[in-house]
Amino acid sequence: MKNSKRLFSIFILLLLVLIQVSSVSANTLIDPPPTINEDKVVLGQSFTLKENQTLNGDLAVIGGTAALKTGSRVNGNIAIIGGVLEIDGTVTGDIQAIGGTVTLNENAVIEGSFYNFGSNLHQMEGARIEGSQISNLPFDFNFGKIDIRDTTNIPLEAARRTTSFITKFLWAILQIIAMGGLAMLVLLIAPKSTERISTAIGNQPFTHWGIGLLTAFAFPAVILVCLITIIFIPLGLIGIMALMVALTYGWIALGYEIGKRLFGSKSNLSPALIAGLGTIILSVVGRVVWAIPCIGWLLASTLSMFGLGAIILTRIGTRDYPEVIPQPVHRTSDAPVIHEVIPTFSETQSDKDKFEDEEKN
């Protein structure tokens, strides 16, 4: 019995030793949080410096949220602009706050100064600021001696630039409105042709775009040949004018199709007003696309290819594309059959004799 009790006691001791060793080894397996050896910028996001973690650098919080946990340490300065900062660790440098909210918890230690410019500071009991608190900008406007040269012409130049921008903007709006008015006038003058071209664009847009693109490549070569040949110079000038008219008419037809898709089924607007609104929307999009550097003019030109191709395939709106072939009417067995009565020669001759006798009498 005594031996069994001794063995049991030894077993219990060994078990306790193993539990202690395992707990120590488990604690040693948990690595401390890694040290951050760089500056940290928090821009509209969240950042947390964990317990006993160190940041060797400056911290900037711009419209974001940052939290320094207990035992954490920032070996640098902190700048906050319109964000939220909560400190429960140590900061060796200065804190510069412009707007936002700063909360110093019980374990917070600020070894530097606190520059407060329009921010909300909440300092809990036990929090320390070893430096000074300054409610002013954290920098001085000391630019030294500045040599100011004559700038009498600068306001005039700035005014000219502003006036030029406003003039161009108003001129663009006037052109867009003029295109809308022209679209309304065209639809009133040629409603069937415009409707036919617009419908063709809506049915097969890429087919018409391809034809328009081929025309845009081939037509300049033909015009160049006409201009080189002295005899055909007037024909080349007429061709240039015809191309411009076709591009404008195609642009209006494309705008009319856009207007029909946007306003046609949802309102009782007249077709002319729908064409005007659609062309205005298309012109605004074209202006915005044209403003893209380098490729804006190319993208805006591709939009006009839809209308140009539709004008060519519909022959300026005189035919449908694709052409509608009338289906033959099949006669059913129940339909009545109409027989045409053709008078014989004798009947026509007798009628003639009767007419001559009446004239003699």
Residue, then its C-alpha position, 0 to 999 in steps of 0.5 A: m500500500k505504501n509503495s502504491k501511494r508513493l507511486f501515485s504521489i510521484f505520478i501526480l507530481l510528474l503530471l503537475v510538472l508536465i502541465q507547468v512545462s506545457s503552459v510555459s512552452a505555450n506562452t513561449l510559442i505566442d510571438p510578440p506583435p512585430t515592430i513597425n519600422e516605417d512611417k504609417v499613413v492612415l487615409g480614410q481607414s482604420f489602424t490599430l497598434k496592438e498591445n506592447q507593439t512599437l512603431n518606429g516612425d511617424l503616424a499620420v491620420i487623415g480622415g481615418t481612425a487610429a487606436l494605440k493599445t495599452g503598452s504600445r509605443v510610437n517613437g515619432n510624431i503623430a499628425i491627425i487631420g479630421g480623424v479619430l485618434e485614441i491613445d492608451g500607450t506612449v508617444t515620444g514625439d509631438i501630436q499635431a491635431i487639426g480638426g478631428t477627435v483625440t482621446l487620451n486614456e488612463n495609460a496614455v503618456i505624451e512625452g512631447s507637446f500637443y498642438n491643438f488647432g480646432s480638435n476635440l481633446h478628451q483627456m482621462e484621469g491619469a493621462r499625462i502630457e509632459g510637454s506643453q499644450i499649444s492651441n495654435l498652428p504647429f508652424d510659423f509663417n516666416f518666409g524671410k525676405i521676399d522680393i515682390r516683382d511687378t505683377t500688374n499684368i497678372p490679374l488682367e491675364a487671369a481675367r482674360r483666361t476666365t473670360s475665355f473659359i466662360t465664352k467657350f462654355l457658353w458657345a458650346i451650350l449654344q451649339i448644343i441647343a442649336m443642334g436640338g433646334l435643327a433636329m426638330l426642324v429636320l423632323l418637321i420637314a422630312p419626318k418619313s426619311t428621318e424615321r426610316i434612317s433612325t429605325a435602320i440604326g436601331n435595327q442593325p447598328f453595327t452594320h451601319w457603323g461598319i458601312g460608315l467607317l468604310t465610307a469615312f476611309a474611302f471618301p477622302a481618297v475620292i475627294l483628294v483625286c477630285l481636288i488634284t484634277i483641275i476639272f473635277i475641283p468643283l465636284g470635290l467641293i460639292g462632295i465635301m459639302a455633301l459629306m458634311v450634310a450627311l454627317t449632320y443628318g446622320w447625327i440627328a437621326l441617331g439622336y432621334e433614335i436615342g430620344k425614342r428609346l428614352f422618351g418615346s414609350k414613356s410620354n406623349l411628346s411629339p416626334a419633333l420634341i423627342a428628336g430635339l431632346g435626343t440630339i441634345i443628349l447625344s451632343v452633350v455626350g459628344r462634347v464630353v467625349w471630345a474633351i478626352p485628351c488624345i483620343g477624344w476626337l476619335l471616339a466622337s467621330t465613331l459615334s457619327m459613323f452610325g448615322l453615316g452608314a444608315i444614310i448610305l444604306t437607306r439611300i438618304g431615307t428613301r428605302d428601308y434597310p433591310e428592305v421589307i418584302p411583301q408576303p404573297v396572299h394565299r387564297t383559301s378554299d372558302a374564299p369566293v372566286i370572282h370570274e371576269v366576264i369578257p365580252t365576245f366580238s359579236e356582242t361588241q359588234s352588235d353594241k356598235d351597230k346599235f350606237e350607229d342606228e341611234e345616231k342616224n335617228 
